Amino acid sequence: RGEGYGKAVWDAGMARLGDRTIGLDGVVELQANYRGMGFAPVYRTIRFVGTPNAPAAADSDICVIGPEADVLD
Protein backbone atom coordinates (compact mmCIF):
# COMPACT_ATOMS: atom_id res chain seq x y z
CA ARG A 1 0.00 0.00 0.00
CA GLY A 2 1.07 3.54 -0.64
CA GLU A 3 3.71 2.67 -3.24
CA GLY A 4 1.64 3.61 -6.30
CA TYR A 5 1.54 0.10 -7.80
CA GLY A 6 -2.25 -0.09 -7.86
CA LYS A 7 -2.58 3.24 -9.65
CA ALA A 8 0.13 2.27 -12.14
CA VAL A 9 -1.69 -0.99 -12.97
CA TRP A 10 -5.02 0.87 -13.21
CA ASP A 11 -3.58 3.54 -15.51
CA ALA A 12 -1.94 0.93 -17.76
CA GLY A 13 -5.18 -1.06 -17.98
CA MET A 14 -7.26 2.01 -18.76
CA ALA A 15 -4.77 3.11 -21.43
CA ARG A 16 -4.88 -0.33 -23.04
CA LEU A 17 -8.69 -0.35 -23.05
CA GLY A 18 -8.76 2.97 -24.86
CA ASP A 19 -12.23 4.09 -25.93
CA ARG A 20 -13.91 0.69 -25.49
CA THR A 21 -17.11 0.49 -23.48
CA ILE A 22 -16.21 -1.19 -20.19
CA GLY A 23 -17.82 -1.79 -16.83
CA LEU A 24 -16.84 -2.87 -13.38
CA ASP A 25 -18.45 -4.59 -10.43
CA GLY A 26 -17.49 -2.49 -7.47
CA VAL A 27 -18.51 -1.94 -3.89
CA VAL A 28 -21.07 0.66 -2.83
CA GLU A 29 -18.60 2.35 -0.48
CA LEU A 30 -16.30 3.22 -3.39
CA GLN A 31 -18.89 4.54 -5.87
CA ALA A 32 -17.63 8.11 -5.46
CA ASN A 33 -14.14 6.92 -6.46
CA TYR A 34 -15.55 5.10 -9.50
CA ARG A 35 -17.44 8.23 -10.57
CA GLY A 36 -14.18 10.19 -10.33
CA MET A 37 -12.66 7.68 -12.77
CA GLY A 38 -15.48 8.23 -15.26
CA PHE A 39 -17.79 5.32 -14.36
CA ALA A 40 -21.51 5.70 -13.67
CA PRO A 41 -23.94 3.28 -12.01
CA VAL A 42 -26.16 1.45 -14.52
CA TYR A 43 -27.79 -1.16 -12.31
CA ARG A 44 -27.99 -2.16 -8.67
CA THR A 45 -26.64 -5.44 -7.35
CA ILE A 46 -28.37 -6.77 -4.26
CA ARG A 47 -26.14 -8.75 -1.93
CA PHE A 48 -27.53 -10.94 0.81
CA VAL A 49 -25.89 -12.03 4.04
CA GLY A 50 -27.25 -14.41 6.60
CA THR A 51 -27.02 -17.67 8.46
CA PRO A 52 -29.19 -20.59 7.39
CA ASN A 53 -31.57 -21.78 10.05
CA ALA A 54 -31.35 -25.43 8.99
CA PRO A 55 -28.32 -27.72 9.13
CA ALA A 56 -26.78 -28.71 5.82
CA ALA A 57 -27.44 -32.25 4.65
CA ALA A 58 -24.50 -34.64 4.94
CA ASP A 59 -22.81 -35.28 1.61
CA SER A 60 -19.65 -37.33 1.07
CA ASP A 61 -18.65 -35.04 -1.83
CA ILE A 62 -18.48 -32.00 0.46
CA CYS A 63 -15.54 -31.36 2.77
CA VAL A 64 -14.48 -28.56 5.09
CA ILE A 65 -11.74 -26.35 3.67
CA GLY A 66 -9.74 -24.36 6.16
CA PRO A 67 -6.18 -23.60 7.14
CA GLU A 68 -5.83 -27.05 8.70
CA ALA A 69 -7.28 -28.96 5.72
CA ASP A 70 -4.97 -30.48 3.14
CA VAL A 71 -7.20 -30.29 0.08
CA LEU A 72 -4.56 -31.75 -2.24
CA ASP A 73 -4.64 -35.25 -0.71
N, C-alpha and C positions, 0 to 999 in steps of 0.2 A: 504494500500500500504506500501511496505517496511518492512513488518513483516515476510515475508518468507512463508506465507500461500499458495500462488499460486504455488510456487516451490515445496512445500511439497505435495500438491495435484497432481501436474504433475508427480513428482517422484513416488508416490504411484500408480498412474494410469499406468505409463510406466512399473513399476515392475510387476503389475498384468497382463498386456498384454503379457509380456514375449517376445517370438520370433515370435508372430503372425504378419502377414502382416496387417498393418494399414495405414490409410491415414487421412488427415485433410483438412479442407477447411479454409484456412487462408487468410490474407490480404497481398497484394503485398508489403506493407511497411515493413512487418516483415519476408519476405522470407529469409533474411540472418540469422535471429534467428532460423527459422525452419531448415535450412541447418545445423546449429550448433548442432541441436538436432537429426540429422541423417535423416531428411526428404529431399526429392528431388522433384522438380516439375515434374508432369507427364502429365498435361494438363493445358490449360489456360481457365479461366472463364472470360467471358466478362460481365461487369456490366454496365447498362445504367442508366442515370439520365436525367431527363427532366421535363418539364411542358407541359401537354397536351394543344393544342391550340383550343380545343372544350369543351364546358361545358358538364359535366356529365348529363346523362338523369335522370330525377326524378324517384325514385323508393321507394315505401313505406317500402320495406324490408331493406333499407340502412339508417343508422343513423350516425350522427357525434359522434365520441368518443373523448373526451378530458377531461381535469382535472375537468371541470364543469359538465360533463355528468354523470348521475347515470345509468349505463348500467345494473344494477341488478333489476331495476323496471319492 
